[in-house]
Amino acid sequence: MLDTITTTTVPGATPDDAINLTVPESSRLLKRTLTEAFPGTKFRIRLSRGTGYGNCYVDWTDGPLVREVEAITAGFSGKGFDAMTDCSTYNTTRIMFDTKRKEWVRPWLGLILEWRATTKPLDNQE
């Protein structure tokens, strides 16, 4: 299980305590978190290379809705895009307590795009 905090007012946790994860470590943590949150759903996570390094693509078939997955992935994204200025924006990701590593971590992925495929007929979509 992964516990997240959005502020540094939690006793014993400061941003300085968090270990900055690499992009591959962050993607593995994201996959583990999604798998724990939605058991039975198989997620595929792909990372961009080159200019888009750090961007992450998450896809799955059926299972949770995109907005449910976005609620989790939002804490992992440290980059956005401002179309008005055609520039990337950088955000601070949340610090999280990783119970597997038993330490505070700060994941960092760029843009995260979620895609849900479905095998259900269109009239049965949620």
BELHU-V760435 format. One record per backbone hydrogen bond with DSSP energy under -0.5 kcal/mol. CO is the residue of the C=O (numbers start at 0). NH is the residue of the N-H. E is the energy in kcal/mol with one decimal. If there is no record, write none. Layout:
co=CO nh=NH e=E
co=CO nh=NH e=E
This chain:
co=0 nh=98 e=-0.9
co=2 nh=96 e=-2.9
co=4 nh=94 e=-0.6
co=9 nh=12 e=-2.1
co=13 nh=16 e=-1.5
co=13 nh=17 e=-0.7
co=14 nh=17 e=-0.7
co=18 nh=105 e=-2.8
co=21 nh=25 e=-2.6
co=22 nh=26 e=-2.3
co=23 nh=27 e=-2.0
co=24 nh=28 e=-2.2
co=25 nh=29 e=-2.4
co=26 nh=30 e=-2.3
co=27 nh=31 e=-2.3
co=28 nh=32 e=-2.5
co=29 nh=33 e=-2.6
co=30 nh=34 e=-2.5
co=31 nh=35 e=-2.1
co=32 nh=36 e=-2.2
co=33 nh=37 e=-2.4
co=37 nh=40 e=-1.7
co=40 nh=42 e=-0.7
co=43 nh=58 e=-2.3
co=45 nh=56 e=-2.9
co=47 nh=53 e=-0.9
co=48 nh=51 e=-1.1
co=49 nh=52 e=-1.9
co=51 nh=54 e=-2.4
co=53 nh=109 e=-3.3
co=54 nh=47 e=-2.5
co=55 nh=112 e=-2.6
co=56 nh=45 e=-2.5
co=57 nh=114 e=-2.3
co=58 nh=43 e=-2.8
co=59 nh=116 e=-3.1
co=64 nh=68 e=-1.7
co=65 nh=69 e=-2.9
co=66 nh=70 e=-1.3
co=67 nh=71 e=-0.6
co=68 nh=71 e=-1.1
co=68 nh=72 e=-2.6
co=69 nh=73 e=-1.9
co=71 nh=74 e=-1.0
co=72 nh=75 e=-1.8
co=72 nh=76 e=-0.8
co=73 nh=76 e=-0.6
co=74 nh=93 e=-0.8
co=75 nh=108 e=-1.7
co=77 nh=90 e=-2.3
co=79 nh=88 e=-2.0
co=80 nh=82 e=-0.8
co=81 nh=85 e=-1.3
co=81 nh=86 e=-1.6
co=86 nh=81 e=-3.0
co=88 nh=79 e=-2.8
co=90 nh=92 e=-0.6
co=93 nh=106 e=-0.5
co=94 nh=4 e=-1.7
co=95 nh=97 e=-0.7
co=95 nh=104 e=-3.2
co=96 nh=2 e=-1.5
co=96 nh=98 e=-0.8
co=97 nh=101 e=-2.2
co=97 nh=102 e=-1.2
co=102 nh=97 e=-2.4
co=103 nh=18 e=-2.2
co=104 nh=95 e=-2.9
co=105 nh=20 e=-2.3
co=108 nh=77 e=-3.6
co=109 nh=78 e=-0.7
co=110 nh=55 e=-3.1
co=110 nh=112 e=-0.5
co=112 nh=57 e=-3.0
co=114 nh=59 e=-1.5
co=114 nh=116 e=-0.6
co=116 nh=61 e=-3.4
co=120 nh=123 e=-2.0
co=121 nh=124 e=-1.3
